[in-house]
Amino acid sequence: MIANYGHHLKSRQRGFTFLELVIVITIMSILGFVALNRYYKLLVDVERTSMEHDLGVMRSAVSMQVAGHYVAGNMAGLKKLAGSNPMDLLSEKPKNYLGVISHYKIEDIEKGSWFYDSKEQALIYLVRNQLYFVSDSAEPVRARFKIYPVYSDRLKEDQQRKYISGLTLQALEPYRWLKPWG
């Protein structure tokens, strides 16, 4: 009887049927597609956050330079910073900063990178996830930034005179990130 029981177990143990295999593969495919879709959306969010973080750090560096020039009484130095490379104000540059470039083919520059175009005097970020970035700039999709002086009026001897009261890092064209996570 024990021998028959073992034989009985062997006869009940069998592999997957073709239908069960198709169902398992279908479920795994759906889960893989959902996971890859979420992963891609996460990559877009990481790029957006990284770019905005880099801009925030550069804007802070510009503000610190303005404060330093004010404290030193060096208002002429502020004028020299207008149009300069904001990356030069950082003690540590982002890993995706390629440096100052004057002669280049935009197609040859790696997407997801910063570089300073010395001819345009603009800091440029080439967007990697272009489907989720909207800008008025030409192809390839990019965001361009420049340091501009901020002028204020001063009344001196009954005359109004403009003077540089600060600097700002501004986008040359408006842009926005679309929400892949929404």
C-alpha positions as a Python dict, from the first residue, in 0.01 Angstrom:
ca = {
    (1, 'M'): (0, 0, 0),
    (2, 'I'): (286, 239, 71),
    (3, 'A'): (429, 166, -272),
    (4, 'N'): (92, 246, -431),
    (5, 'Y'): (71, 574, -238),
    (6, 'G'): (408, 687, -381),
    (7, 'H'): (295, 587, -730),
    (8, 'H'): (-29, 779, -677),
    (9, 'L'): (165, 1096, -580),
    (10, 'K'): (386, 1068, -887),
    (11, 'S'): (88, 1045, -1115),
    (12, 'R'): (-68, 1364, -965),
    (13, 'Q'): (252, 1567, -996),
    (14, 'R'): (281, 1716, -1339),
    (15, 'G'): (411, 2039, -1499),
    (16, 'F'): (226, 2351, -1599),
    (17, 'T'): (-35, 2323, -1866),
    (18, 'F'): (8, 2548, -2166),
    (19, 'L'): (-280, 2769, -2048),
    (20, 'E'): (-126, 2814, -1703),
    (21, 'L'): (206, 2904, -1863),
    (22, 'V'): (40, 3164, -2090),
    (23, 'I'): (-143, 3316, -1790),
    (24, 'V'): (180, 3340, -1586),
    (25, 'I'): (368, 3499, -1878),
    (26, 'T'): (83, 3748, -1936),
    (27, 'I'): (75, 3850, -1569),
    (28, 'M'): (454, 3887, -1559),
    (29, 'S'): (446, 4097, -1879),
    (30, 'I'): (183, 4331, -1736),
    (31, 'L'): (376, 4370, -1410),
    (32, 'G'): (697, 4434, -1605),
    (33, 'F'): (530, 4697, -1822),
    (34, 'V'): (386, 4877, -1517),
    (35, 'A'): (723, 4864, -1338),
    (36, 'L'): (912, 4999, -1642),
    (37, 'N'): (657, 5276, -1688),
    (38, 'R'): (695, 5384, -1325),
    (39, 'Y'): (1073, 5361, -1354),
    (40, 'Y'): (1073, 5588, -1660),
    (41, 'K'): (850, 5840, -1482),
    (42, 'L'): (1088, 5831, -1188),
    (43, 'L'): (1382, 5906, -1422),
    (44, 'V'): (1199, 6210, -1558),
    (45, 'D'): (1130, 6332, -1205),
    (46, 'V'): (1495, 6279, -1110),
    (47, 'E'): (1612, 6485, -1410),
    (48, 'R'): (1367, 6767, -1332),
    (49, 'T'): (1466, 6773, -966),
    (50, 'S'): (1836, 6761, -1046),
    (51, 'M'): (1814, 7046, -1297),
    (52, 'E'): (1608, 7263, -1062),
    (53, 'H'): (1847, 7184, -773),
    (54, 'D'): (2147, 7291, -983),
    (55, 'L'): (1967, 7615, -1072),
    (56, 'G'): (1887, 7680, -707),
    (57, 'V'): (2251, 7631, -608),
    (58, 'M'): (2366, 7867, -885),
    (59, 'R'): (2107, 8129, -785),
    (60, 'S'): (2232, 8107, -426),
    (61, 'A'): (2591, 8151, -548),
    (62, 'V'): (2488, 8458, -749),
    (63, 'S'): (2317, 8603, -440),
    (64, 'M'): (2628, 8538, -230),
    (65, 'Q'): (2842, 8718, -489),
    (66, 'V'): (2604, 9016, -483),
    (67, 'A'): (2627, 9028, -103),
    (68, 'G'): (3006, 9001, -115),
    (69, 'H'): (3035, 9284, -365),
    (70, 'Y'): (2801, 9503, -158),
    (71, 'V'): (2999, 9443, 159),
    (72, 'A'): (3325, 9519, -22),
    (73, 'G'): (3171, 9827, -187),
    (74, 'N'): (3265, 9685, -526),
    (75, 'M'): (2964, 9774, -738),
    (76, 'A'): (3173, 9770, -1055),
    (77, 'G'): (3242, 9403, -988),
    (78, 'L'): (2870, 9329, -1011),
    (79, 'K'): (2865, 9467, -1362),
    (80, 'K'): (3143, 9224, -1462),
    (81, 'L'): (2942, 8926, -1332),
    (82, 'A'): (2648, 9004, -1562),
    (83, 'G'): (2665, 8765, -1856),
    (84, 'S'): (2937, 8554, -1693),
    (85, 'N'): (2928, 8178, -1644),
    (86, 'P'): (2725, 8099, -1329),
    (87, 'M'): (2912, 7769, -1293),
    (88, 'D'): (3229, 7969, -1222),
    (89, 'L'): (3067, 8088, -899),
    (90, 'L'): (3038, 7733, -762),
    (91, 'S'): (3311, 7574, -555),
    (92, 'E'): (3196, 7232, -675),
    (93, 'K'): (3041, 7191, -1018),
    (94, 'P'): (2777, 6929, -1104),
    (95, 'K'): (2912, 6605, -1249),
    (96, 'N'): (2713, 6662, -1567),
    (97, 'Y'): (2879, 6999, -1637),
    (98, 'L'): (3090, 6977, -1952),
    (99, 'G'): (3263, 7315, -1919),
    (100, 'V'): (3294, 7613, -2152),
    (101, 'I'): (3234, 7529, -2517),
    (102, 'S'): (3253, 7771, -2808),
    (103, 'H'): (3257, 7560, -3125),
    (104, 'Y'): (3031, 7257, -3115),
    (105, 'K'): (2760, 7060, -3288),
    (106, 'I'): (2465, 7045, -3052),
    (107, 'E'): (2394, 6688, -3167),
    (108, 'D'): (2734, 6577, -3035),
    (109, 'I'): (2670, 6697, -2680),
    (110, 'E'): (2533, 6440, -2437),
    (111, 'K'): (2174, 6501, -2330),
    (112, 'G'): (2126, 6564, -1960),
    (113, 'S'): (2437, 6787, -1953),
    (114, 'W'): (2514, 7147, -1868),
    (115, 'F'): (2762, 7357, -2065),
    (116, 'Y'): (2844, 7723, -2105),
    (117, 'D'): (2828, 7857, -2461),
    (118, 'S'): (3093, 8129, -2471),
    (119, 'K'): (2960, 8275, -2799),
    (120, 'E'): (2603, 8313, -2665),
    (121, 'Q'): (2728, 8382, -2312),
    (122, 'A'): (2456, 8149, -2189),
    (123, 'L'): (2448, 7844, -1966),
    (124, 'I'): (2267, 7562, -2147),
    (125, 'Y'): (2107, 7244, -2019),
    (126, 'L'): (2025, 6978, -2281),
    (127, 'V'): (1715, 6792, -2170),
    (128, 'R'): (1729, 6413, -2175),
    (129, 'N'): (1357, 6337, -2130),
    (130, 'Q'): (1229, 6569, -2400),
    (131, 'L'): (870, 6442, -2403),
    (132, 'Y'): (812, 6598, -2061),
    (133, 'F'): (978, 6935, -2120),
    (134, 'V'): (816, 7230, -2297),
    (135, 'S'): (1018, 7531, -2410),
    (136, 'D'): (1021, 7789, -2687),
    (137, 'S'): (1383, 7701, -2769),
    (138, 'A'): (1479, 7537, -3094),
    (139, 'E'): (1562, 7169, -3132),
    (140, 'P'): (1716, 6990, -2956),
    (141, 'V'): (1513, 7063, -2646),
    (142, 'R'): (1715, 7271, -2403),
    (143, 'A'): (1694, 7538, -2138),
    (144, 'R'): (1920, 7844, -2156),
    (145, 'F'): (2011, 8074, -1868),
    (146, 'K'): (2200, 8398, -1825),
    (147, 'I'): (2302, 8629, -1540),
    (148, 'Y'): (2132, 8968, -1575),
    (149, 'P'): (2181, 9285, -1373),
    (150, 'V'): (1893, 9414, -1164),
    (151, 'Y'): (1866, 9792, -1174),
    (152, 'S'): (1715, 10024, -918),
    (153, 'D'): (1659, 10397, -918),
    (154, 'R'): (1839, 10633, -686),
    (155, 'L'): (1752, 10994, -636),
    (156, 'K'): (2070, 11201, -631),
    (157, 'E'): (2080, 11579, -658),
    (158, 'D'): (1721, 11593, -787),
    (159, 'Q'): (1803, 11343, -1062),
    (160, 'Q'): (1698, 10985, -1083),
    (161, 'R'): (1989, 10754, -1163),
    (162, 'K'): (1987, 10383, -1226),
    (163, 'Y'): (2236, 10161, -1051),
    (164, 'I'): (2293, 9786, -1031),
    (165, 'S'): (2131, 9667, -714),
    (166, 'G'): (2175, 9296, -775),
    (167, 'L'): (2198, 9010, -1022),
    (168, 'T'): (1955, 8741, -1125),
    (169, 'L'): (1995, 8411, -1309),
    (170, 'Q'): (1706, 8394, -1556),
    (171, 'A'): (1588, 8157, -1828),
    (172, 'L'): (1621, 8304, -2177),
    (173, 'E'): (1301, 8129, -2286),
    (174, 'P'): (1012, 8024, -2065),
    (175, 'Y'): (1001, 7651, -1995),
    (176, 'R'): (811, 7401, -1786),
    (177, 'W'): (825, 7035, -1700),
    (178, 'L'): (518, 6825, -1768),
    (179, 'K'): (410, 6585, -1496),
    (180, 'P'): (478, 6222, -1586),
    (181, 'W'): (381, 6117, -1234),
    (182, 'G'): (31, 6270, -1240),
}
